[in-house]
Amino acid sequence: MQMYIVTFKGGFNQQASRSLQQHVHHLGGFILMVTNNGPLIAIDDAKAAAVAQHSSVAFIGGVTFNPRGLAAESLQRIFADNLSKQVIVQEATARAPEKS
Amino acid sequence: MGVGQDLLNVPFPQMIFSMAQAIAKGQLALDKSSIETLKVLANTKFDWLPEITEVLYSRPIKISSPNAPPNTVASGVGVDVEPAQFMPLTLLQAGINPTFYQFTDSIIEVKMSISSQTSSENSLDVGVDVSASANFFFGSATVSSHVNYHTANKYSYSVEGSSLLRTELKPAPPPQRIFPTMIQVDATDPAHVKITKS
């Protein structure tokens, strides 16, 4: 998995953001953080091209974490927090069919 | 056609040039994309709350229960929460860098299978037939011979080839000349302003 930043065509809007987040989840990726330009996501390298094909995506670029950044620790906490919520959601979704 | 000539006919210089050209084009596209990512990161701002100050102070609690002895006071603690001001920060400042890539090992592999086969078949068939007859007046004899010579030469030559071009792409540290220098001016104490570069 690698981190990517994604920007939207014509700037950020809620509908496009939600649609993209669902698309990323569908591809097995995670939303690390949502910014006013677009989300930071973690997804398998092979799936990055599929994210770029989403109709609202203007640009997708690979990023890495810089531990010496001013807010590196805060970002790490935000990423971990958001990631943990999505992992639980995915587990629950995966278990649901077994119960039915 | 000789085997040596076939090996010489493999267009190595052209293959290497084509591969190098493809790598150079790919590297250029990747670098452009990384620089574009750098611009996006430098333009993406978010409000960062660097710290929240909590001030703990003593706040005794007077117990008013009829079951408690009069004037009973329990030690209590009050908390004042003072969030610092939000600081607009770009993702680049915060700690997100663009990923740069570079091509590392590149391999051109050419496999050739050359087979050459020569076979020769010769056959010789020689025969002599003699027949003789005699009667009252005269005698006769016939001699006949035949020579059959058969020769066949077979020559086969085949060349099969396959080529494989492989290259590896790995993340690389950002080039220092492209990456912006962070200049931090610490003016918390106006009498001693500190400037640091990183």
Interface residues (C-beta under 8 A of the other chain):
Chain A: Q2 M3 I5 T7 T35 N36 N37 G38 L40 F59 G61 G62 V63 T64 F65 N66 P67 R68 G69 L70 A71 A72 S74 L75
Chain B: S33 S34 E36 T37 V40 L41 N43 T44 K45 F46 W48 P50 L89 L91 L92 Q93 A94 G95 I96 N97 P98 T99 Y101 P171 S198
